[in-house]
């Protein structure tokens, strides 16, 4: 079958691909969006209502473990990649919207200090942060932090009692001269009415498992529908890209090949290709295709966030009303501003601590109390009411032992080899983790709380990687000898291939990746449209 | 060739900028399970009674709230292994066999024939090394406790009467902490 001709083919509909689709279609380009999953129906395909007991049989029969239909049903966590080393994960959502569906909405812009390690300055990205925040709808409070600047915020969502007590500890440490701040989390969840036609948040707490009223921002509920309204977008759902089609000299893409829902191989021809399949998958596809990799950097410079948890307990809160702390899911607060101004003597880069509280029976993590019987029941209930979890998120140091390559032994059903994800913690990570735990213990003590649980002596096996925060495998740079894409996300080696996901990140601060992914994809797409207008893409 | 207008119908319908926000939706009430008349599918009737009793010792009725028996967790504990892998099913069967063996060794009777006090002593022994279990009954304790607790806190009784949880619902405002004493 002859291919169909488009101006641009965007592969992947997550946070980066969704925005690229919207910006490119709005610029008048004829866009094909290729997504391996299908369109989900919020509130039907995933929802948190009903009785666990009443739904259990039907859910287990269908092969699910969670009694409630959740976005986890549409994600693959194993079997599609080969982990090597310190237990790397790789979560792979398959649905229109991709990873923008199963995210907590945390929208933290990088600051001027963070961009010192990048080939572009904060000022070049700042306008795109503002545009992104206005489109996706972010709530937050104006905190005046220099390295996490305030954005275009909607009405904030306050902290619960245990989080307020953590703040007490942080206030006390700050008074003694410690550099740190404690702020409300910033999330892409509209709290102001009528945001782009999306429902206002109703604080039921199911953000991460799937927002059933479609209030939380996803690619599927905002940019893709807006792009469809331009009349310039054609969607190819349940279509999995198998390779990028290159011309004879291997320097220019002429489209992509994909397998459709019936298992038939098809092709799409386009003047440009935007790869936005994720840090792991984009690197995998560049490697599979034998697209020139003259820098040798494709798949290298892989990094993510890693961390561990400390749980605080405040006995003074035993009698508080904790009956509905659901809000916008668990983490309502953030400990930040650590080692921004003066680096720690034992490690490079820094970390943040996401803090959460609340009595939600679905949270498995807070069921860990020893014993049984009435005393156990009392202790467990008190812990649920009185606890605050401090979840540390640090920048993993890049290392020659942490990278993506191909597993030539294992191929997916369409033929291409699986990616191998290598992870190795090093001395910088261990030193940072020790400081994370130490800081949390000091905060709890200063807050007059008790420590319920902590990891103890830090070793690599106590650390957990964030399977959804990988970045860096196609890092940007001005020098084609040591970077994969230029500062606009355009491949040095194939000028009509662009990268729209967070694999382009040049360095990784402690902050969550999505808002920056959206801002950079927006900037990349404008550049692509401009080059196309000038006829520079051929 | 995929027709863009068809996709519009599927994907674009009612998604964005309709001028009115979606309203919180409601789901039809699901039929409750009739636990009193339920017959186990994975356990035998006598194993099912043992599971019910063990769970009720772990999560008893007391002045705080009704316990595991009243909450009907036995249905949940029978249903999960019913759909589990053979290896997990085997852990449940061998765990119960070990509990029976303890009852015979200690009290010369089956677990079901032991007195309440004797049954509690058996659970007490099972719970001795929760952090580092080494015997079959000790390993079974964690398996049983984890699932009993999951079933209990997700039941109406466990959620509302034990935990006092009133969330998972639409509210117009989230107020958070309103205590001046938590601000100092």
Interface residues (C-beta under 8 A of the other chain):
Chain A: X4 X39 X43 X47 X48 X49 X50 X51 X52 X53 X54 X55 X56 X57 X60 X61 X67 X96 X157 X158 X159 X160 X161 X163 X164 X165 X168 X193 X194 X196 X197 X198 X199 X200 X202 X203 X204 X205 X206 X212 X213 X214 X215 X220 X221 X222 X224 X225 X226 X228 X229 X231 X233 X234 X235 X236 X237 X320 X322 X323 X324 X325 X326 X327 X328 X332 X358 X359 X360 X361 X362 X364 X367 X370 X371 X372 X373 X374 X376 X377 X378 X380 X381 X384
Chain B: X1 X2 X4 X7 X8 X10 X11 X12 X15 X16 X17 X18 X19 X20 X21 X22 X23 X24 X25 X27 X30 X31 X32 X33 X57 X58 X59 X60 X62 X64 X65 X72 X75 X76 X79 X80 X82 X83 X123 X127 X130 X131 X145 X146 X149 X150 X151 X153 X154 X155 X156 X158 X159 X162 X163 X164 X165 X166 X167 X168 X169 X170 X171 X172 X173 X174 X175 X176 X177 X179 X182 X183 X184
